[in-house]
Amino acid sequence: DRRPIDGPGADRGVVFQQHVLLPWMSARENVEFALSCARPELGASARAEVTDHYLNLVHLGHAKDRLPGQLSGGMQQRVGIARAFSLEPKVLLLDEPFGALDALTRHSLQRELLRLWEADRRTVVMVTHDVDEAIALSDRILVMNHGPDATVTRDISVP
């Protein structure tokens, strides 16, 4: 919206390289906790409804009461994706969200992300070093050079 970003905000959601779940909370509680912080206007029943919706979208409705230690790596990452989408941010930032996953789980979650994106068309910015992933998931790719002063070296449109 052409405003500088000077701190965290609920208008941006983040999915990290690792799942970053609270290990003592179930999948449902992890999503609901984020909702209670970012969208405090939601009551308990609305939070539960939003949580169920997004856990079902990532095919984890059956596992919503499991702790992170009872979930596979791919399932944990799907909880993180459900959590980020549940906040309904304007922009979703993904920092190599599939990098630590095996090839089959990675491909499955890439398809899942596309399906979620198709449902609500949020702006998604993803960092990846995987060229195939960038092409498969993007409509625009910005190639950057290396180092702390990295700049965009190419802007590629993906038809």
N, CA, C and O of each residue as an XYZ file, in Angstrom:
636
protein
N       0.813     -1.201      0.000
C       0.000      0.000      0.000
C       0.852      1.259      0.000
O       0.394      2.326      0.407
N       2.081      1.132     -0.454
C       3.001      2.261     -0.587
C       3.313      2.952      0.742
O       3.517      4.164      0.794
N       3.347      2.151      1.817
C       3.739      2.674      3.127
C       4.968      1.917      3.594
O       5.068      0.711      3.371
N       5.907      2.601      4.237
C       7.079      1.884      4.759
C       6.669      0.906      5.865
O       5.736      1.167      6.624
N       7.361     -0.192      5.939
C       7.148     -1.179      6.996
C       8.172     -0.875      8.083
O       9.376     -0.917      7.830
N       7.702     -0.568      9.289
C       8.636     -0.211     10.356
C       8.512     -1.117     11.568
O       9.043     -0.813     12.636
N       7.803     -2.240     11.399
C       7.667     -3.196     12.493
C       6.704     -4.293     12.121
O       6.144     -4.284     11.025
N       6.500     -5.243     13.021
C       5.587     -6.336     12.729
C       4.151     -5.841     12.610
O       3.791     -4.796     13.153
N       3.344     -6.605     11.897
C       1.938     -6.246     11.751
C       1.104     -7.443     11.343
O       1.604     -8.377     10.715
N      -0.156     -7.410     11.699
C      -1.055     -8.520     11.387
C      -1.405     -8.586      9.908
O      -2.039     -9.545      9.468
N      -1.004     -7.583      9.133
C      -1.282     -7.609      7.700
C      -0.270     -8.447      6.927
O      -0.379     -8.600      5.710
N       0.728     -8.994      7.652
C       1.738     -9.866      7.045
C       1.817    -11.163      7.820
O       1.914    -11.165      9.047
N       1.774    -12.268      7.090
C       1.941    -13.578      7.711
C       3.256    -14.183      7.250
O       3.719    -13.895      6.147
N       3.855    -15.010      8.078
C       5.153    -15.594      7.756
C       5.107    -17.108      7.961
O       4.578    -17.601      8.958
N       5.671    -17.829      6.997
C       5.927    -19.259      7.148
C       7.436    -19.417      7.031
O       8.032    -19.077      6.009
N       8.043    -19.935      8.091
C       9.487    -20.045      8.171
C       9.995    -21.357      7.569
O       9.212    -22.238      7.213
N      11.327    -21.466      7.464
C      11.936    -22.697      6.959
C      11.572    -23.883      7.843
O      11.277    -24.970      7.345
N      11.592    -23.673      9.129
C      11.194    -24.706     10.084
C       9.802    -24.359     10.576
O       9.388    -23.204     10.476
N       9.081    -25.314     11.095
C       7.675    -25.131     11.428
C       7.400    -24.110     12.524
O       6.339    -23.486     12.502
N       8.295    -23.909     13.474
C       8.164    -22.928     14.551
C       6.819    -23.056     15.278
O       6.104    -22.070     15.452
N       6.491    -24.257     15.692
C       5.271    -24.490     16.466
C       5.615    -24.558     17.943
O       6.724    -24.943     18.311
N       4.666    -24.185     18.785
C       4.855    -24.320     20.232
C       4.620    -25.788     20.580
O       3.514    -26.293     20.388
N       5.642    -26.483     21.089
C       5.569    -27.936     21.235
C       4.561    -28.431     22.275
O       4.157    -29.593     22.227
N       4.155    -27.590     23.193
C       3.197    -28.004     24.224
C       1.749    -27.746     23.802
O       0.817    -28.059     24.543
N       1.568    -27.177     22.612
C       0.221    -26.899     22.113
C      -0.093    -27.801     20.932
O       0.779    -28.093     20.114
N      -1.342    -28.240     20.847
C      -1.779    -29.047     19.712
C      -1.761    -28.199     18.437
O      -1.579    -26.983     18.484
N      -1.953    -28.864     17.306
C      -2.037    -28.137     16.035
C      -3.125    -27.069     16.130
O      -2.908    -25.920     15.745
N      -4.278    -27.447     16.634
C      -5.402    -26.508     16.783
C      -5.011    -25.345     17.686
O      -5.267    -24.190     17.349
N      -4.399    -25.633     18.818
C      -4.020    -24.579     19.767
C      -2.964    -23.643     19.180
O      -2.980    -22.445     19.461
N      -2.040    -24.176     18.363
C      -1.039    -23.332     17.719
C      -1.695    -22.316     16.794
O      -1.311    -21.147     16.776
N      -2.685    -22.762     16.027
C      -3.378    -21.846     15.116
C      -4.228    -20.864     15.918
O      -4.212    -19.664     15.642
N      -4.965    -21.360     16.903
C      -5.833    -20.492     17.695
C      -5.040    -19.451     18.477
O      -5.493    -18.315     18.624
N      -3.875    -19.818     18.974
C      -3.041    -18.866     19.707
C      -2.631    -17.705     18.801
O      -2.708    -16.542     19.197
N      -2.193    -18.031     17.578
C      -1.822    -16.972     16.633
C      -3.023    -16.085     16.324
O      -2.900    -14.862     16.251
N      -4.177    -16.706     16.145
C      -5.395    -15.931     15.877
C      -5.736    -14.998     17.037
O      -6.119    -13.848     16.821
N      -5.599    -15.491     18.265
C      -5.940    -14.664     19.422
C      -5.016    -13.449     19.527
O      -5.422    -12.398     20.020
N      -3.774    -13.597     19.063
C      -2.827    -12.476     19.091
C      -3.061    -11.498     17.942
O      -3.057    -10.284     18.148
N      -3.264    -12.020     16.739
C      -3.348    -11.168     15.553
C      -4.748    -10.669     15.257
O      -4.920     -9.619     14.638
N      -5.751    -11.418     15.696
C      -7.138    -11.023     15.421
C      -7.952    -11.111     16.716
O      -8.853    -11.942     16.832
N      -7.630    -10.249     17.689
C      -8.272    -10.322     19.002
C      -9.773    -10.053     18.977
O     -10.470    -10.364     19.942
N     -10.274     -9.485     17.896
C     -11.713     -9.224     17.795
C     -12.528    -10.499     17.637
O     -13.744    -10.485     17.828
N     -11.869    -11.602     17.290
C     -12.578    -12.871     17.130
C     -12.847    -13.505     18.494
O     -11.952    -13.590     19.334
N     -14.058    -13.938     18.703
C     -14.401    -14.670     19.914
C     -13.937    -16.114     19.802
O     -13.444    -16.536     18.756
N     -14.094    -16.864     20.875
C     -13.625    -18.253     20.926
C     -14.262    -19.115     19.839
O     -13.569    -19.902     19.195
N     -15.565    -18.978     19.628
C     -16.221    -19.823     18.621
C     -15.775    -19.436     17.213
O     -15.614    -20.313     16.364
N     -15.573    -18.159     16.949
C     -15.091    -17.731     15.630
C     -13.662    -18.207     15.397
O     -13.324    -18.636     14.294
N     -12.814    -18.134     16.437
C     -11.442    -18.636     16.322
C     -11.449    -20.126     16.012
O     -10.688    -20.591     15.163
N     -12.304    -20.873     16.695
C     -12.391    -22.319     16.460
C     -12.848    -22.603     15.034
O     -12.346    -23.524     14.389
N     -13.794    -21.819     14.544
C     -14.307    -22.017     13.186
C     -13.228    -21.729     12.143
O     -13.053    -22.499     11.199
N     -12.504    -20.615     12.314
C     -11.434    -20.258     11.383
C     -10.328    -21.314     11.439
O      -9.813    -21.735     10.404
N      -9.971    -21.733     12.640
C      -8.933    -22.745     12.812
C      -9.318    -24.037     12.105
O      -8.523    -24.593     11.348
N     -10.522    -24.513     12.347
C     -10.977    -25.753     11.696
C     -10.956    -25.611     10.182
O     -10.553    -26.533      9.474
N     -11.388    -24.462      9.687
C     -11.425    -24.226      8.243
C     -10.034    -24.401      7.627
O      -9.870    -25.123      6.645
N      -9.034    -23.733      8.214
C      -7.695    -23.779      7.625
C      -6.986    -25.107      7.871
O      -6.227    -25.559      7.014
N      -7.213    -25.736      9.012
C      -6.629    -27.070      9.218
C      -7.250    -28.075      8.258
O      -6.562    -28.975      7.778
N      -8.531    -27.935      7.973
C      -9.165    -28.806      6.980
C      -8.629    -28.526      5.581
O      -8.449    -29.456      4.794
N      -8.370    -27.251      5.256
C      -7.831    -26.910      3.938
C      -6.477    -27.557      3.683
O      -6.152    -27.901      2.547
N      -5.682    -27.723      4.750
C      -4.375    -28.378      4.578
C      -4.446    -29.862      4.960
O      -3.424    -30.501      5.209
N      -5.655    -30.387      4.999
C      -5.908    -31.815      5.252
C      -5.369    -32.282      6.599
O      -4.780    -33.358      6.696
N      -5.571    -31.471      7.641
C      -5.127    -31.851      8.982
C      -6.253    -31.822     10.004
O      -5.991    -31.841     11.206
N      -7.498    -31.776      9.550
C      -8.623    -31.777     10.481
C      -8.597    -32.980     11.406
O      -8.970    -32.886     12.575
N      -8.155    -34.104     10.878
C      -8.093    -35.343     11.675
C      -6.998    -35.303     12.737
O      -7.025    -36.090     13.683
N      -6.039    -34.396     12.589
C      -4.877    -34.362     13.492
C      -4.838    -33.092     14.334
O      -3.802    -32.768     14.915
N      -5.942    -32.377     14.407
C      -5.920    -31.067     15.056
C      -5.594    -31.125     16.545
O      -5.133    -30.130     17.106
N      -5.816    -32.245     17.189
C      -5.532    -32.348     18.620
C      -4.183    -32.988     18.930
O      -3.872    -33.252     20.091
N      -3.393    -33.235     17.913
C      -2.061    -33.809     18.118
C      -1.041    -32.713     18.408
O      -1.130    -31.599     17.891
N      -0.077    -33.059     19.244
C       1.047    -32.163     19.519
C       2.026    -32.220     18.354
O       2.051    -33.210     17.624
N       2.836    -31.174     18.164
C       3.801    -31.189     17.061
C       4.687    -32.440     17.035
O       4.996    -32.948     15.958
N       5.096    -32.937     18.192
C       5.929    -34.139     18.246
C       5.228    -35.389     17.751
O       5.880    -36.400     17.491
N       3.923    -35.337     17.617
C       3.142    -36.464     17.109
C       2.839    -36.322     15.625
O       2.128    -37.149     15.053
N       3.376    -35.277     14.996
C       3.140    -35.012     13.577
C       4.430    -35.179     12.790
O       5.519    -34.941     13.313
N       4.307    -35.588     11.529
C       5.480    -35.659     10.657
C       5.952    -34.233     10.338
O       5.244    -33.263     10.609
N       7.142    -34.120      9.766
C       7.664    -32.814      9.390
C       6.748    -32.088      8.413
O       6.533    -30.881      8.531
N       6.213    -32.826      7.455
C       5.301    -32.222      6.487
C       4.014    -31.751      7.138
O       3.479    -30.701      6.783
N       3.518    -32.527      8.089
C       2.296    -32.130      8.794
C       2.551    -30.885      9.638
O       1.713    -29.985      9.691
N       3.704    -30.833     10.294
C       4.051    -29.652     11.086
C       4.119    -28.412     10.202
O       3.651    -27.340     10.584
N       4.704    -28.568      9.018
C       4.806    -27.424      8.121
C       3.418    -27.000      7.636
O       3.167    -25.810      7.446
N       2.522    -27.959      7.435
C       1.159    -27.624      7.028
C       0.430    -26.867      8.140
O      -0.389    -25.994      7.851
N       0.713    -27.186      9.402
C       0.137    -26.413     10.507
C       0.626    -24.969     10.411
O      -0.156    -24.034     10.583
N       1.914    -24.788     10.137
C       2.457    -23.435      9.983
C       1.804    -22.684      8.832
O       1.550    -21.484      8.935
N       1.534    -23.378      7.745
C       0.873    -22.752      6.606
C      -0.568    -22.408      6.970
O      -1.040    -21.313      6.662
N      -1.269    -23.332      7.624
C      -2.646    -23.060      8.059
C      -2.676    -21.874      9.011
O      -3.557    -21.019      8.920
N      -1.712    -21.824      9.921
C      -1.642    -20.712     10.880
C      -1.470    -19.380     10.153
O      -2.166    -18.410     10.455
N      -0.555    -19.334      9.208
C      -0.313    -18.087      8.479
C      -1.530    -17.668      7.661
O      -1.906    -16.496      7.662
N      -2.148    -18.620      6.962
C      -3.327    -18.295      6.163
C      -4.504    -17.890      7.039
O      -5.309    -17.048      6.641
N      -4.616    -18.477      8.230
C      -5.757    -18.176      9.105
C      -5.773    -16.720      9.551
O      -6.832    -16.178      9.868
N      -4.623    -16.094      9.577
C      -4.528    -14.694      9.985
C      -5.091    -13.768      8.910
O      -5.333    -12.587      9.160
N      -5.296    -14.312      7.717
C      -5.814    -13.565      6.574
C      -5.012    -12.290      6.315
O      -5.571    -11.198      6.213
N      -3.678    -12.451      6.209
C      -2.841    -11.285      5.966
C      -2.968    -10.814      4.512
O      -3.352    -11.583      3.632
N      -2.645     -9.565      4.282
C      -2.614     -9.057      2.905
C      -1.471     -9.699      2.135
O      -1.586     -9.987      0.943
N      -0.362     -9.919      2.841
C       0.838    -10.476      2.216
C       1.315    -11.661      3.044
O       1.395    -11.588      4.270
N       1.631    -12.750      2.358
C       2.165    -13.938      3.012
C       3.622    -14.081      2.589
O       3.928    -14.164      1.400
N       4.513    -14.108      3.570
C       5.947    -14.229      3.322
C       6.385    -15.657      3.630
O       6.159    -16.155      4.733
N       7.007    -16.310      2.662
C       7.458    -17.694      2.826
C       8.975    -17.733      2.699
O       9.522    -17.375      1.657
N       9.647    -18.163      3.747
C      11.103    -18.257      3.743
C      11.499    -19.719      3.584
O      11.605    -20.450      4.569
N      11.714    -20.138      2.357
C      12.062    -21.524      2.040
C      11.230    -22.505      2.868
O      11.791    -23.323      3.596
N       9.909    -22.435      2.767
C       9.062    -23.237      3.645
C       9.132    -24.733      3.398
O       8.707    -25.518      4.246
N       9.662    -25.143      2.248
C       9.689    -26.571      1.925
C      11.106    -27.131      1.891
O      11.308    -28.295      1.544
N      12.077    -26.314      2.246
C      13.479    -26.700      2.125
C      13.896    -27.900      2.955
O      14.777    -28.652      2.536
N      13.292    -28.104      4.117
C      13.716    -29.185      5.010
C      12.921    -30.477      4.794
O      13.060    -31.430      5.561
N      12.097    -30.505      3.758
C      11.210    -31.651      3.552
C      11.737    -32.589      2.477
O      12.500    -32.184      1.600
N      11.319    -33.847      2.558
C      11.687    -34.796      1.516
C      10.957    -34.423      0.223
O       9.996    -33.654      0.250
N      11.413    -34.967     -0.907
C      10.912    -34.560     -2.224
C       9.409    -34.787     -2.383
O       8.719    -33.929     -2.934
N       8.892    -35.909     -1.919
C       7.460    -36.198     -2.076
C       6.603    -35.246     -1.248
O       5.596    -34.728     -1.730
N       7.010    -35.018      0.004
C       6.265    -34.105      0.864
C       6.354    -32.682      0.323
O       5.377    -31.933      0.339
N       7.523    -32.329     -0.148
C       7.735    -30.993     -0.715
C       6.787    -30.755     -1.887
O       6.116    -29.725     -1.954
N       6.738    -31.714     -2.808
C       5.867    -31.584     -3.982
C       4.396    -31.507     -3.567
O       3.625    -30.721     -4.118
N       4.022    -32.323     -2.600
C       2.643    -32.316     -2.111
C       2.277    -30.963     -1.508
O       1.192    -30.441     -1.766
N       3.174    -30.396     -0.709
C       2.905    -29.097     -0.084
C       2.944    -27.952     -1.091
O       2.234    -26.959     -0.925
N       3.757    -28.077     -2.125
C       3.736    -27.070     -3.188
C       2.359    -27.039     -3.851
O       1.796    -25.969     -4.085
N       1.824    -28.226     -4.151
C       0.472    -28.303     -4.739
C      -0.566    -27.735     -3.772
O      -1.501    -27.046     -4.182
N      -0.388    -28.034     -2.485
C      -1.301    -27.537     -1.457
C      -1.272    -26.011     -1.385
O      -2.318    -25.371     -1.277
N      -0.081    -25.435     -1.445
C       0.051    -23.984     -1.419
C      -0.649    -23.357     -2.628
O      -1.346    -22.352     -2.492
N      -0.465    -23.943     -3.793
C      -1.140    -23.427     -4.986
C      -2.659    -23.502     -4.826
O      -3.376    -22.579     -5.212
N      -3.137    -24.596     -4.261
C      -4.573    -24.769     -4.051
C      -5.102    -23.707     -3.080
O      -6.155    -23.117     -3.321
N      -4.381    -23.468     -1.995
C      -4.779    -22.430     -1.040
C      -4.748    -21.052     -1.687
O      -5.646    -20.237     -1.475
N      -3.716    -20.800     -2.473
C      -3.616    -19.507     -3.142
C      -4.773    -19.313     -4.119
O      -5.341    -18.224     -4.203
N      -5.120    -20.358     -4.849
C      -6.247    -20.271     -5.787
C      -7.539    -19.907     -5.058
O      -8.398    -19.228     -5.621
N      -7.682    -20.353     -3.811
C      -8.919    -20.116     -3.056
C      -9.096    -18.654     -2.680
O     -10.228    -18.172     -2.630
N      -8.000    -17.929     -2.412
C      -8.205    -16.540     -1.983
C      -7.244    -15.519     -2.575
O      -7.357    -14.332     -2.268
N      -6.309    -15.940     -3.407
C      -5.451    -15.041     -4.184
C      -4.724    -13.973     -3.369
O      -4.659    -12.813     -3.776
N      -4.184    -14.362     -2.233
C      -3.373    -13.422     -1.452
C      -2.043    -13.190     -2.183
O      -1.617    -13.996     -3.010
N      -1.413    -12.078     -1.854
C      -0.066    -11.837     -2.367
C       0.886    -12.715     -1.574
O       0.890    -12.687     -0.343
N       1.688    -13.492     -2.279
C       2.648    -14.390     -1.639
C       4.039    -14.050     -2.165
O       4.261    -13.995     -3.374
N       4.970    -13.822     -1.243
C       6.369    -13.600     -1.591
C       7.145    -14.759     -0.988
O       7.112    -14.986      0.221
N       7.852    -15.498     -1.858
C       8.557    -16.690     -1.383
C      10.035    -16.614     -1.733
O      10.413    -16.307     -2.863
N      10.856    -16.901     -0.739
C      12.291    -17.028     -0.956
C      12.568    -18.499     -1.204
O      12.159    -19.360     -0.425
N      13.267    -18.779     -2.297
C      13.665    -20.157     -2.582
C      14.954    -20.138     -3.388
O      15.223    -19.199     -4.137
N      15.741    -21.189     -3.222
C      16.932    -21.378     -4.042
C      16.676    -22.441     -5.099
O      17.568    -22.770     -5.881
N      15.469    -22.975     -5.124
C      15.098    -24.048     -6.041
C      14.450    -23.443     -7.285
O      13.323    -22.952     -7.224
N      15.156    -23.479     -8.402
C      14.674    -22.866     -9.639
C      13.366    -23.504    -10.093
O      12.440    -22.796    -10.487
N      13.277    -24.839    -10.044
C      12.045    -25.517    -10.457
C      10.863    -25.077     -9.598
O       9.768    -24.850    -10.115
N      11.080    -24.955     -8.291
C      10.029    -24.507     -7.379
C       9.590    -23.081     -7.725
O       8.396    -22.780     -7.742
N      10.548    -22.220     -7.998
C      10.228    -20.837     -8.342
C       9.370    -20.780     -9.600
O       8.390    -20.036     -9.653
N       9.731    -21.552    -10.599
C       8.970    -21.553    -11.854
C       7.577    -22.132    -11.643
O       6.598    -21.599    -12.165
N       7.482    -23.214    -10.885
C       6.193    -23.889    -10.680
C       5.214    -23.060     -9.856
O       4.006    -23.141    -10.074
N       5.718    -22.260     -8.909
C       4.846    -21.572     -7.968
C       4.699    -20.078     -8.217
O       3.968    -19.407     -7.488
N       5.364    -19.548     -9.213
C       5.424    -18.091     -9.349
C       4.806    -17.582    -10.634
O       4.710    -18.292    -11.635
N       4.388    -16.317    -10.574
C       4.049    -15.611    -11.800
C       5.110    -14.549    -12.085
O       5.124    -13.928    -13.148
N       5.996    -14.357    -11.107
C       7.099    -13.408    -11.267
C       8.257    -13.869    -10.394
O       8.057    -14.249     -9.241
N       9.458    -13.838    -10.938
C      10.661    -14.245    -10.212
C      11.648    -13.088    -10.213
O      11.981    -12.535    -11.261
N      12.111    -12.730     -9.015
C      13.158    -11.731     -8.880
C      14.431    -12.462     -8.484
O      14.496    -13.072     -7.417
N      15.439    -12.399     -9.341
C      16.727    -13.038     -9.069
C      17.610    -12.001     -8.397
O      17.734    -10.867     -8.860
N      18.224    -12.419     -7.286
C      19.070    -11.490     -6.526
C      20.513    -11.967     -6.522
O      20.777    -13.165     -6.633
N      21.442    -11.032     -6.395
C      22.842    -11.423     -6.252
C      23.109    -11.759     -4.787
O      22.228    -11.607     -3.940
N      24.310    -12.209     -4.495
C      24.652    -12.681     -3.152
C      25.106    -11.551     -2.241
O      25.487    -10.473     -2.699
N      25.056    -11.819     -0.952
C      25.647    -10.917      0.019
C      24.644    -10.080      0.782
O      23.459    -10.040      0.449
N      25.138     -9.410      1.813
C      24.255     -8.606      2.663
C      23.667     -7.395      1.941
O      22.644     -6.861      2.369
N      24.292     -6.959      0.864
C      23.774     -5.825      0.087
C      23.137     -6.309     -1.209
O      23.238     -5.648     -2.243
N      22.477     -7.473     -1.149
C      21.889     -8.090     -2.339
C      20.909     -7.141     -3.018
O      20.154     -6.419     -2.368
N      20.949     -7.168     -4.329
C      20.019     -6.379     -5.136
C      19.406     -7.276     -6.202
O      19.938     -8.341     -6.514
N      18.300     -6.841     -6.748
C      17.643     -7.594     -7.804
C      18.450     -7.446     -9.088
O      18.729     -6.332     -9.532
N      18.823     -8.586     -9.683
C      19.586     -8.555    -10.922
C      18.735     -8.895    -12.141
O      19.075     -8.521    -13.263
N      17.636     -9.599    -11.921
C      16.729     -9.932    -13.028
C      15.309     -9.975    -12.515
O      15.060    -10.381    -11.379
N      14.379     -9.557    -13.352
C      12.944     -9.598    -13.058
C      12.314    -10.403    -14.194
O      12.231     -9.933    -15.329
N      11.871    -11.621    -13.875
C      11.398    -12.552    -14.907
C       9.910    -12.801    -14.712
O       9.475    -13.177    -13.623
N       9.142    -12.594    -15.755
C       7.709    -12.894    -15.735
C       7.533    -14.368    -16.112
O       8.142    -14.849    -17.067
N       6.700    -15.074    -15.357
C       6.434    -16.487    -15.623
C       5.014    -16.589    -16.190
O       4.041    -16.341    -15.477
N       4.896    -16.957    -17.481
C       3.549    -17.036    -18.064
C       2.707    -18.144    -17.449
O       1.554    -18.331    -17.837
